[in-house]
């Protein structure tokens, strides 16, 4: 069996981009998430960005197939409000759907920016006023598949590059 290694690289300029494998689509015959692929198989990945419809994605080899823009509901991500009324999220936030305070409440949690949320009450840690919240939010991503043709090598590196264009 050959082993292709796919590395994800994003532009250091402009908007933040996050690339992850698509665990919902990369499933083996036992229902487990695949982490390695044979030549000829398609590996699926997600590209998260503020505007996933304004991405340029390229691969150093193989056939790259854009599969559309999808949404995902993220549930139970922990955010901490310690020194600021804003907190960063792992993925871009389109809208906040829920929040539950794990300790004292700092009011409503709403979207602040692409990768951040905010609470209503300014934390004051020196006065014991800070907290963590479990939040739910909607995000969007561009879905891609990459298929590599058979090579005469046991291992083969492939680079996938993504950047925001006109964003």
N, C-alpha and C positions, 0 to 999 in steps of 0.2 A: 504494500500500500504506500502510495506517495503522500507526502505531507506538505501542504501549502500553508504558509504562514502569512496572514493578512494583517498589516499594520495600518492603523488609521492616523492620519496627520491632518491638522487643520491650520488655516492661515493664522499667523500671529497678529495680523492687522484686522481692525474692524470688530465686528460683533463676535460674541462668544458662540462657539459651536461645540456640541457634544455628540460623539458617535458611539453607539453601542450595538452589540449584536442583537438580533431580534429573537429573544428566547421563546416567543409564542410561535414562531414559524420554523425555527431551526430545531426540529424534533426528530429523534430517531425512531426506529420501529418499536422501541419499548416505552415510548412516551417521555423520554428524558431529553433534556436540552443538549444538543450536539455542540461540541467545541472543536472538532476537527472534521474536515471534509475531504473526500476523494476528488480527484480531478473529474470534471464533468458534472459534479453536484453543484447546486446553487446555494450559496450562503446569503442570508438576509441580514441587513443591518438598518438601523435607524439613525437619521441625522437630525438632531434637535437644534433649532435656531429660532430667533425671534420671528423671522419670516422664512419658514421652510420652503416656500415656493420661490425664493430668490437665492437659490444655492447653485453653485457650479461644483460638480463632483466628478472626479476623474480617477481612473485606475491605471497603474503601470503595466498591467497585463490583464487579460480576460475580457469577458463581455459584461459590461455594467448595464443593468436594466432599471430605470426609474419606475416605481410601482405606484406613485401617487402620494398625496398628502393624507395623513391619518391623524386621529386624535387619540389621546390616552387619558384615562382618569387615574391620577396618582393619589393613593390613599395612605394615610398614616405616616407622612414624612415628618420627622421631628425638626422643628426650628426653635432656636433659642434667642430670647430677647434679654440681653444682659446689659450692654452699654449703649444700646440704641433701640429706637422703636421700629427699626427695619431689620430683616433677617434674610439671608440668601437661601435660595432653593437649589435643588440639584438640577432641575430641568426648567425650561422657560414656562412661565405662568401665563395662561390665557385668562383664566378666571379662578377665583377661590370658591370651592363648593362647600367646605366644612372646616371647622376648627374645634379643638377640644383642649382646654388648658390643663396642663399637668402640674397643678399648683395654683397659685393665685392668678386671677384673671387680669389681663391688661386690656380688656375691651375687645372690640371686633377686630378680626384679621382680614385685611383686604390686599389686593394686588398693588404693589408699589411700582415695580419695573419689570423688565423682561425676566430676570432671574431673582426677584425679591418680593417679599410681602412686608406689610407693616401692621403694627398694632396701634390702638387708639391712645394708650397711656404710655408716656415716656418712662422707661425703667430707671430706677435709682438704686443701684446695687448697694450703696453704702447705707441705705435705709431699708434694705431687705426687700425692695420692690423690683423683682425680676421674675421671669418664668420661662417655661418651655411649653410649646403647643404641638399637638399632632394636627397636621393640616391635610386637607384634601384639595386638589386643584386639577384643572384640565390643562393639558399641554398638547402641542402639535409637533409632528415630525414628518420628514420626508422618508419614505421607505424605498430601499434599493435592494437589488439582488446582484450578486456577482458570481459568474460561472467561469471556471478556469479549464482550459483545454489540456489534455494530457501532455505532459512534458517528459523528457528523457532523464529526469532527475528524481532522486528520492525526496529531496526537500526543495522548496521553491518559494522565495519571498515575493510578496505582492504588496504594493503600497496603494492605499486609497486616500486621496486628497480632497478636502472640501473647503470651500470659501464662500462667503456671502458676496453676491453681485447685485448692484443697484439696490442695496438694502439700507 
